[in-house]
Amino acid sequence: MRSETRPPPGRRERARDDRGHVLLAKSVRAVAYGALSAFLLLYLPDDLGLSLLWSLVLTSLTLIGAAGWSLLTVAPLEARFGRRRTLSIFGGLFTASAILLFVATSPWLVLFAVLLGGVGASSADNGPLAAIDQALLPSTLRSAERGRGFAWYNVIGNFGSAGGALLVAVPGALDPRSVPYLPNAPHPWIGLLYIALAAVTWWAYQGISPDVEPTGGEGRAAAGTAPLSPETRGHTRALAVLFGLDAFAGGMVINPVLVAYFVLVWHQSAGTTGELLFVVGTVSGVSFLAASSLAERFGLLPTMVFTHLPSNVMLALVPLMPTFPLAFGMLVARSGLSQMDVPTRQAYTMSLASRRERAAVASTLAGSRGAAQCVGPLPSTALQSAGLFGAPFLIAGSLKVVYDLAVWRRFRRVATPEDDDDG
């Protein structure tokens, strides 16, 4: 019987496979980030002799690495090596940082490990891998599918981050005795978890096809070095400033700040705060899918602004609640709306740029968000040190309202051309 050779998959099939690899990498990376954000606040202070508030400073410094890698290196590396090789480079650095974290015995070595991998210890992923993900994801989707595609990308990220935080909150999970064959490792559980997840992330990116390159080919010629058009440059500069404002405000209430608030004000345990982060992440994850449906009906920009606005009012109300259940309930209600702008924002900003411009735009915006976010925990630390535990919520909510109104005023009349050809 004559064997038949199966024809190679078409571009649509390859696009689906590429999307699967990106989503796999995102999911396992998110678990690692979620675990790290909880680990730095719940366990590292006791292990290394740090105060809870000084751990916030360490956490904010980790965000600098993610912002720096995104802002300074993504576009040049993509131009020289192409998207696939650049993903492999950063995936390798992520793995190296995981190995270093496994043997870290001082806060500065932990910091260096996290900076090396471009990892931000927060639920927001503003690192270099996320920037390249956002640049190549539109090439795996039709124009009409992009809102939903970015929604699923963020859904798995949120659930992964929430799951990682919950894993760390399991009593005794980080006890060195839980890994009997590695009694001398300072943090065996988190180290082994990080190494495994980093390796899977690197492996997932190896299966991406050349179709994700800006011209569908490989290497330097594919990436090119074409500068941004004047129109795209103007939009990008405006978005960088506005996104920076939003990220600064978000940095004031990142997960470690939330943990500190509920531990110091409401005297909650590590396990309870881990469960709180899991619930918030779960509700946010469900809201992503609702955002894509709303965007299909009302448009990306209106959904992005008018779901974000009321959530910021709720954020400011959290410290005004008289009991822990009410404060927790307000935070959960806020999380049901606060992240709807994320997939719509990503899809909207990528629609403002051509295929060849997307990596530069994504890395610039991710870098601006990361740089601003890393500053946010610093005033929160100062305010909480002074006993003003609710002030970060009030200030962050107010700044985010200003951001929403400014985005709507600047971009409400900007058209977003649809380009199915690159999908």
N, C-alpha and C positions, 0 to 999 in steps of 0.2 A: 504494500500500500504506500503510495507516494505521500511523503510528508509535505504539508503546506506551511510556507513561511508566513507568519503573521505580520501584516504591514506595521510599520512603526506608528506609534500613536500620533494623532494629529495635534495641531497646536492647542486646541481646546482641551484635549486630554492631558497634554503636558502642563498646561496652565493649572488644571485641577490638581495635578500631582505637586506642582510647585507650591500651590496654596496650602496643600496638606503638610508639606515640609515646614513651611513658615509657621503654621499654626501649632505644629508639634513643638518646634523650637520655642515658640512663645509660651506655651503651656508649662513646659518644664522649667524654663527660665523664671517664670512668674512664681512657681513654688519656691524656688531658691530665694528670690527677692523677698517674698512674704516671710519666710523663715528667718532671714537675716534681720529684717526690720524688728521682729519681735525679740530675736536673740540679743540684739545690741542693747535693748532696754530692760529685758526681764532677767537675763542671766549674766551677761558680760560685766555689769558693774560689780557684782559680788565676786566674780572670778578674778577680776583684775584690780579690785580695790578702788573703783570709781564711784562717785556719787551719781544718782539718777540724773541730775540736771547736767553734770559734765558729760554723761553719755549722750545727751541731746547735742552737745557741741560736736562730739565725735561723729554722730550720725549726720549732722549737717555737712561736715567735711567730706564724708563719703560721696555726697551729691556733687561735689566739685569735680571729682574724677569723671563721673558720667557726663557732666556738662562739657568738660574740657575735651574729652574724646570726641563727642558729637560735633562740637563747634569747630574744632581745629583740624581734625584728621579725616573725617568721613569723606568729604568731597575730594580732597587730594588723593586719598588712597583709592577711591572709586575711579577717579580719572586715570590713575596709573595701572591698577590691577583689575578693574571691573568689579561688579557687585558680588559675584560668587566668591572670588578670592578674598575680597575684603571681609565678607562674612566669615570665611574660614580663619582669617587672621584674628579677628576679634573673638571668635569662638575659642581659638587656641589660648588667647590671653585670659579669657574667662576660666578655662580649665586650669591654667597655671596659677591664677589667683586662688582657686579653690584648694589646690594642693598647699599653697602657702598659708591659707587660713587654717588648714588642718593642723599645722605645727605652730601656729602663732601663740606666743606666751606673753605678749605685751600689747597694750592698746595701740602703740605706734605700728607694730607689725601687722595687727589686724587692719589698721587704716591703710597701710601700704598694699596689703593683699586686695582690699576692696577697690582701691584706686587703680591698681594694675588691671583689674578685670572690667573697669568701666561700669561698676555696679553701683546703683543708687539704692540705699537702704530705705526705700519707701514704696508705697503701692504704685506710684507713678513711675513709668519706665521711660526715662529720657536719655538712655544710654545710646551708644553707637549702633548696637544691633537693632534696636527699635527704630532708629532713624532710617536704616537701610530697609527694614521690613516695610515701613510706610511708603518708601519710594518704589519698591518693586511690587507691592500688593496690587495696585491698580492695573498692572500689566497682566494680572491673572484673572481679572474681572471685567465684565462688560460695564459700560458707564452706568446703566440702570441698576447694577448689582453692587455698586461700590459702598453705598450706605450700609447695606446689610452685611457686606463682607467685612467692613471695618467694625461693625457691631459685634460680629462673632469673634473677631480678633481680640476685642477688648473683653468680651464675655469670658473667654477662656483665661485671659490674663487676670481678671478679677477673681475668678474662682480659684485659680492657681495660687494667687497671692494670699487669699483668705485661707486656703487649705494649708499653705506653708506656715502661716501664723498660728493656726490651730494645732498643727503638729508639734510646734515648739512649746505650746502651752500644755501639752500632755505631761502630767506629773512624772518626774523621774526620767523624762526622755533624754535629757542631757547629762544624766549621771554617768560618769566614766565607767562605772561598773556595768552599764548596759552594753558595753562593747568589751567583753572579757579578754579578747586577744590583743587589745591595744591599751593596756593599763596606763601607759606613760603619755598618751596623747592628751593634751589639755582639753580639747573639745571634740571627742571622737565622733559623736552622733552628727553634729552639724557639719563636721569636716567630711565624713563619708557621704552624707547627703549632698553636699555641695559638689564634691568631686563627681559623683554619679550623674547629677543633673547637668553639670557643665559639659561632661563628656557626651551626653545625649544631645545637648544643644549643638555642639560642634558636629556631631554625626548627622543630625537632621539637615543641616545646611549643605552637606556634601552631595545630597541628591537633587539639588536644584538644577534645572536645565539652563542652557545659554539663553533661552528666550527672555529671561528676566533682565538681561543687559539692555541698556538704553536703545540699542539698534538691533537687538535680537542676536548679537554675536558675542564674542568673548574679548577679554583683555583690554588693552589700552585704547585700541581703535574703537571699541564698542562704547566705552565710557565717554570718551571725548573730553574736551575742556572748554566747550562753548559757554560763554558767560551768560548770566541771566539777562533776559530782555529788560528794557527800561520799565515796562509795565509790571513785570513779575518782580523786579527789584523793589519797586515802590510798594507793592502789596506786601512783600516779605518784610521790609523794614517796619512798616506799620504793624504787621502782625507780631513781629519780634518784640516790639515795645509793649503791645497790649497783652500778648501771651506772657511776657515777663512780669507784668503787674499781677496777672491772674496767678501765675506760679509762685510769686513771692507770697501772696496771700495764702495760697494753698500750702506753702512751706511752713507757714505759721501753725498749721493744724494737721501736719502729717501724722501718720500712725503713732510714732513715738511720743508726740506731744499729746495725742489723745490718751495714750496709755498713762503718761505722767499725770494728766488731769484727773482721770478716774481713780488712779492710785492715791494721789495726794489729797484730792478733795473728798472723794466718796469712799476711800479706803478699800478699794476692791483688790482682790488677789490677782496674781499672775494668770491663773487659770481662767478667771472671770474675764479679764481684759482680752485674753486670747480669743475667748468665745465671742466677746463683743466685736472684735475685728472681723471674725468670721461672719457674723450676722450682717454687719455693715457691708462687707464685700459681696455677700450673697445677694442682698437686696440691690446693690449697685449693678451686679452682673445681670440680673433679670431686667433692669431698666434699660440696658443697652439695646435689647431687642425691641422694646417699646419705642426707643428713639428712632430706630430704622423705619418702623412703620409710620411714625409721625413725620419723618423726613420725606418719605415717599408722598405723603399727602400735602404737607405744608411747605416743603423745601428744607434744604440743609441749614441755611443761616437762621431762619425763624425758629426752627427746632433747637438749634445750638444756643440761641440767646434766651428764648422765653421759657425753656425748662430750667435753665441755669439761674435765672433771676430769682424766682421764689425760693429756690434751695438755699440761696445765700442769706435771705432773711431768716430762714430756719436756723442756719449756722449761728447767726448772731444771737438767737434766742436760747441756744443750748445752755449757756452758763446762768441764764435767768430762771431756769427751772428749779423749783424748790426741793425736789427729791431726785434720787438716783434713777428710779424707773422713768420719771418724766424726762429727765435729761437724756437718758438712753433712748427713749422713744422718739424724742425730737431729732436726735442724731440719726436714727434709723430712717425716719420720715425724710430727713434731708438727703440721705444717701439714695433714696428712691428717685430723686430728681437730679442730684448734683453731677452725676457722671453721664447723663444723656448727651451732654455737649461733646464728649470725648470722641466717639466714632464720627459724629457729624462734623466736628472740627477737623478731624484728620481727612475725611473725604472731601470736605470743602477746600481745605488748603491745597490738597493735591490736585483738585480740579482747576486751581488758579495757575498751575505750572504745566509746561509741556513735559513729555516723558523724559527728555534729556536733562531737564532742570530739577526734577523731583528730588533727587538725592541731596543736591545742594540746598534746596528749600527745606526739606525735612530735617537735615542736620543743623541748619541755622536755627530753625524754630525749636528743635529739641534742645540745642545748646543754650538758647536764650531762656527757655523754660527751666532747664536744669540749673543754670547759673543763678537765676533769680530765686529758684526754690531753695537752693542751698543756703541762702541768706536768711530765709524766713524763720527757721528754727532759732536763730540767734536772738532776735528781740523776744521771741516767746520764752526762751530760757531766762532772759533778764527779767521779764514780767513775772514769770512763775517764781523766780528766786526772790522777788520782792513781795510775794504773796498775792499777786494779782492773777490768780489762776484762770479767771474767765476772760481776761482782757484779750488774749489772742483770738478768741472766737469772735468777739465784737469787732475788732479791727479787721480781721480777715473777711468777715461777712460784708463790711462796709466797702472795702477795697474791691471785692469781687462784684458788687453792684455797680460800681463805677466802671469796671471793665466791661460788663455786659452792655451798658448803655453806650459806651464808646465804640465797641465793635459794631453795634447796630447802626450808629450814626455814620461810621466810616465806610461800611461795606454794603449797606442796604440797597444801593443802586448799582453795585458791581455785578456785571454778568459773568457767569461761569460757563464757558463753552464746553460742550460734551464732545468727547473724542473717542468714539467707539473703535477707531482704527488701531489704537494701541492697547485695546483690551484683550 
